[in-house]
Amino acid sequence: MQTVNDACLWIADLLLGWMLLLPRDAALVAVALLSALVLTLVRLVSTDQDLLKRCAADTRRLKQLLREARRRKDRQARGRHRATLQQIQMVKLRAEARPLVLALVPIALLAVWCFSRLAYLAPQGGQVAVVEVRLAADEAGSLLHILPQAGLQAEDGWIRRAEPADDGAVARWRLRAEARGEPYVLTIRGAGPVCTKQLIADGRHYAPPLEYFGDVDVRLALEEYRPFGVVGGLSAALPPWIVGYLILVLPLSVIGKPLLRIA
């Protein structure tokens, strides 16, 4: 699964990497515009537009006839019109299933890229990054260390003791990294397996905030990106960037259809 994710991210970086040169809010707007364009164009090329337009016209006419039948209190006519409307809705659903399936691949690429590139603020050179190693509770008191390397400073020392925590034990480092294009690869030794964790300090990218090494979790404390400085998340499954993305892409997708005269 990780190999597929890495392949998708590599492809998406080739297509979308230029967006990281933009301010984060502008990049999110660009992603939303691109998503709306993909959804609209896929619908245009993969559906029978003439059929959908006729369905829309028939639906409008049947709703008008249904209102007239209600005024006349004609129950038989109302039943016929409702049955015909249901048949038209089934035709539309079958016609619209194909663009939804075809749009999955490009939208999945966009989602993978956003999760890996926009969800958090990228660490800047000279900024303090907090690295945490979470272990089982019986490892409290154990000593762990990060191998020193050029360009990194450990503000509290390279050797840290795992302290008791609510969900086990945790060792924490505050690292200051000089800006550079290549990731720093942290090697963490001590209790549990040897762990390696990337730390990126180029101001545009960030390493995955959480990685697992057996029963050991290695976390990089990153600040979540809040679109326009105010949009927050709704749950763990709906972080701030997704909420901001939906706020943008839903109206753009709706507006795009009439602008391009797409049914």
C-alpha positions as CSV (number, residue, x, y, z in Angstrom):
1,M,0.0,0.0,0.0
2,Q,2.8,2.4,0.9
3,T,4.4,1.7,-2.5
4,V,1.2,2.6,-4.3
5,N,1.0,5.8,-2.2
6,D,4.6,6.7,-3.0
7,A,4.0,6.1,-6.7
8,C,0.9,8.3,-6.7
9,L,2.8,11.0,-4.8
10,W,5.6,10.9,-7.3
11,I,3.2,11.3,-10.3
12,A,1.3,14.1,-8.5
13,D,4.5,15.9,-7.6
14,L,5.4,16.0,-11.3
15,L,2.1,17.6,-12.2
16,L,1.4,19.7,-9.1
17,G,4.8,20.4,-7.5
18,W,4.8,23.9,-8.9
19,M,1.9,24.8,-6.6
20,L,4.3,24.6,-3.6
21,L,5.9,27.8,-4.9
22,L,2.6,29.6,-4.2
23,P,1.3,30.8,-0.8
24,R,-0.5,27.9,0.9
25,D,-3.9,29.5,0.5
26,A,-3.3,30.1,-3.2
27,A,-2.2,26.5,-3.6
28,L,-5.5,25.3,-2.0
29,V,-7.5,27.5,-4.3
30,A,-5.6,26.2,-7.3
31,V,-6.2,22.5,-6.2
32,A,-9.9,23.3,-5.8
33,L,-10.1,24.9,-9.3
34,L,-8.3,22.0,-10.8
35,S,-10.6,19.5,-9.0
36,A,-13.7,21.3,-10.2
37,L,-12.3,21.4,-13.8
38,V,-11.6,17.7,-13.7
39,L,-15.1,16.8,-12.5
40,T,-16.7,19.1,-15.1
41,L,-14.6,17.9,-18.1
42,V,-14.9,14.2,-17.2
43,R,-18.7,14.7,-17.1
44,L,-18.6,16.4,-20.5
45,V,-16.6,13.7,-22.3
46,S,-18.1,10.6,-20.6
47,T,-21.8,11.3,-20.6
48,D,-24.5,11.6,-23.3
49,Q,-25.1,15.3,-23.0
50,D,-28.1,15.3,-25.3
51,L,-29.7,12.6,-23.1
52,L,-29.1,14.5,-19.9
53,K,-30.4,17.7,-21.4
54,R,-33.6,16.0,-22.5
55,C,-33.9,14.5,-19.1
56,A,-33.6,17.9,-17.5
57,A,-36.2,19.4,-19.9
58,D,-38.6,16.5,-19.3
59,T,-38.1,16.8,-15.5
60,R,-39.0,20.5,-15.6
61,R,-42.1,19.8,-17.7
62,L,-43.2,17.0,-15.5
63,K,-42.8,19.0,-12.3
64,Q,-45.0,21.7,-13.9
65,L,-47.6,19.0,-14.9
66,L,-47.4,17.6,-11.3
67,R,-48.2,21.1,-9.9
68,E,-51.2,21.4,-12.2
69,A,-52.4,17.9,-11.3
70,R,-52.2,18.9,-7.6
71,R,-54.3,22.0,-8.2
72,R,-56.9,19.8,-10.1
73,K,-56.7,17.2,-7.4
74,D,-56.2,14.6,-10.1
75,R,-54.6,11.6,-8.2
76,Q,-54.2,9.4,-11.3
77,A,-52.3,12.1,-13.2
78,R,-50.1,12.8,-10.1
79,G,-49.3,9.1,-9.9
80,R,-48.3,8.9,-13.6
81,H,-46.1,12.0,-13.4
82,R,-44.3,10.7,-10.3
83,A,-43.7,7.3,-11.9
84,T,-42.3,9.0,-15.0
85,L,-40.1,11.3,-12.9
86,Q,-38.7,8.2,-11.1
87,Q,-37.9,6.6,-14.4
88,I,-36.1,9.7,-15.6
89,Q,-34.1,9.8,-12.3
90,M,-33.0,6.2,-12.9
91,V,-31.8,7.1,-16.4
92,K,-29.8,10.0,-15.0
93,L,-28.2,7.9,-12.3
94,R,-27.0,5.3,-14.8
95,A,-25.7,8.1,-17.0
96,E,-23.9,9.9,-14.2
97,A,-22.3,6.7,-12.7
98,R,-19.6,6.6,-15.4
99,P,-18.1,10.1,-14.8
100,L,-17.9,9.5,-11.1
101,V,-15.9,6.3,-11.6
102,L,-13.6,7.9,-14.2
103,A,-13.0,10.9,-11.9
104,L,-11.8,8.7,-9.1
105,V,-8.2,8.4,-10.4
106,P,-7.4,12.1,-10.9
107,I,-9.2,13.0,-7.7
108,A,-7.3,10.3,-5.8
109,L,-4.0,11.7,-7.1
110,L,-5.1,15.2,-5.9
111,A,-6.1,13.8,-2.5
112,V,-2.8,11.9,-2.0
113,W,-0.8,15.0,-2.9
114,C,-2.8,17.3,-0.6
115,F,-2.4,14.9,2.3
116,S,1.3,14.8,1.8
117,R,1.9,18.5,0.8
118,L,-0.8,20.8,2.1
119,A,-2.1,19.3,5.3
120,Y,0.6,20.8,7.5
121,L,2.9,23.8,7.5
122,A,6.3,23.0,6.2
123,P,9.2,23.5,8.7
124,Q,11.5,26.4,7.9
125,G,15.2,26.4,8.3
126,G,16.2,27.5,11.8
127,Q,12.8,26.6,13.2
128,V,12.6,24.2,16.2
129,A,11.1,20.9,15.3
130,V,9.8,18.6,18.1
131,V,10.4,14.9,17.6
132,E,8.7,12.4,19.9
133,V,9.2,8.6,20.3
134,R,6.3,6.9,22.1
135,L,7.0,3.5,23.7
136,A,5.2,1.0,25.9
137,A,4.7,2.0,29.5
138,D,7.3,-0.5,30.8
139,E,10.0,1.4,28.8
140,A,9.7,4.5,31.0
141,G,13.1,5.5,32.3
142,S,14.9,4.0,29.3
143,L,17.5,6.2,27.6
144,L,17.3,6.9,23.8
145,H,19.5,9.0,21.6
146,I,19.5,10.5,18.1
147,L,22.8,10.3,16.2
148,P,24.2,13.8,15.8
149,Q,24.8,15.1,12.3
150,A,25.9,18.3,10.6
151,G,23.2,21.0,10.3
152,L,21.2,19.8,13.3
153,Q,21.3,21.1,16.9
154,A,19.6,19.4,19.8
155,E,18.5,22.1,22.2
156,D,17.9,19.6,25.1
157,G,20.7,17.2,24.2
158,W,20.9,14.2,22.0
159,I,20.2,11.7,24.8
160,R,16.8,11.8,26.3
161,R,15.0,9.7,28.9
162,A,11.6,8.2,28.2
163,E,9.1,9.8,30.6
164,P,5.8,8.2,31.8
165,A,2.8,9.4,29.7
166,D,-0.9,8.7,29.7
167,D,-0.6,6.2,26.8
168,G,2.8,4.7,27.7
169,A,6.2,6.5,27.7
170,V,7.6,9.3,25.6
171,A,11.1,10.7,24.8
172,R,11.1,14.1,23.3
173,W,13.7,16.2,21.4
174,R,13.7,19.8,20.3
175,L,15.8,20.0,17.1
176,R,16.9,23.1,15.2
177,A,17.7,22.3,11.6
178,E,19.6,24.5,9.1
179,A,17.7,25.0,5.8
180,R,18.7,22.6,3.1
181,G,17.0,20.9,0.1
182,E,17.8,17.3,1.2
183,P,15.9,15.7,4.1
184,Y,17.8,15.0,7.3
185,V,17.5,11.3,8.2
186,L,17.3,11.0,12.0
187,T,18.6,7.7,13.5
188,I,17.1,6.9,16.9
189,R,18.6,4.2,19.1
190,G,17.9,2.9,22.5
191,A,14.8,1.1,23.7
192,G,13.0,-0.9,21.0
193,P,14.1,-1.1,17.4
194,V,16.4,1.3,15.6
195,C,14.1,3.9,14.1
196,T,14.8,6.3,11.2
197,K,12.7,9.5,10.7
198,Q,13.0,12.2,8.0
199,L,13.1,15.8,9.0
200,I,12.7,18.3,6.1
201,A,13.6,22.0,6.5
202,D,13.2,23.5,3.1
203,G,10.1,25.6,3.8
204,R,8.0,23.8,1.2
205,H,7.8,20.1,2.1
206,Y,7.3,18.1,5.3
207,A,8.0,14.5,6.3
208,P,5.1,12.2,7.3
209,P,4.2,13.3,10.9
210,L,3.7,9.8,12.2
211,E,5.5,6.5,11.5
212,Y,5.4,3.1,13.1
213,F,8.3,0.8,14.0
214,G,6.6,-2.2,15.6
215,D,5.3,-1.0,18.9
216,V,7.2,2.2,18.7
217,D,5.7,5.4,17.3
218,V,7.9,8.2,16.0
219,R,6.1,11.6,15.7
220,L,7.1,14.9,14.2
221,A,5.0,17.7,15.8
222,L,3.8,19.7,12.8
223,E,1.4,22.6,12.8
224,E,-1.8,21.9,10.9
225,Y,-2.6,24.2,8.0
226,R,-5.7,26.2,8.6
227,P,-7.0,27.7,5.3
228,F,-7.1,31.4,5.3
229,G,-6.1,31.4,8.9
230,V,-9.6,30.7,10.2
231,V,-11.0,27.4,8.8
232,G,-10.8,24.6,11.4
233,G,-11.3,20.9,11.3
234,L,-14.5,19.1,12.1
235,S,-13.0,15.8,13.3
236,A,-9.9,13.6,12.9
237,A,-11.4,12.5,9.5
238,L,-12.0,16.1,8.4
239,P,-8.9,18.1,9.1
240,P,-8.8,21.9,8.4
241,W,-7.4,21.6,4.8
242,I,-10.2,19.2,3.8
243,V,-12.9,21.5,5.2
244,G,-11.4,24.4,3.3
245,Y,-11.1,22.4,0.2
246,L,-14.8,21.3,0.3
247,I,-15.8,24.9,0.9
248,L,-14.1,25.9,-2.3
249,V,-14.6,22.9,-4.6
250,L,-18.4,22.3,-4.0
251,P,-19.6,25.7,-5.2
252,L,-17.0,25.8,-8.0
253,S,-18.2,22.4,-9.3
254,V,-21.8,23.6,-9.3
255,I,-21.0,26.9,-11.0
256,G,-18.8,25.2,-13.6
257,K,-21.7,23.2,-15.2
258,P,-23.9,26.1,-16.2
259,L,-20.9,28.3,-17.2
260,L,-19.8,25.6,-19.6
261,R,-23.4,24.6,-20.5
262,I,-22.9,21.1,-19.3
263,A,-25.9,19.0,-18.2
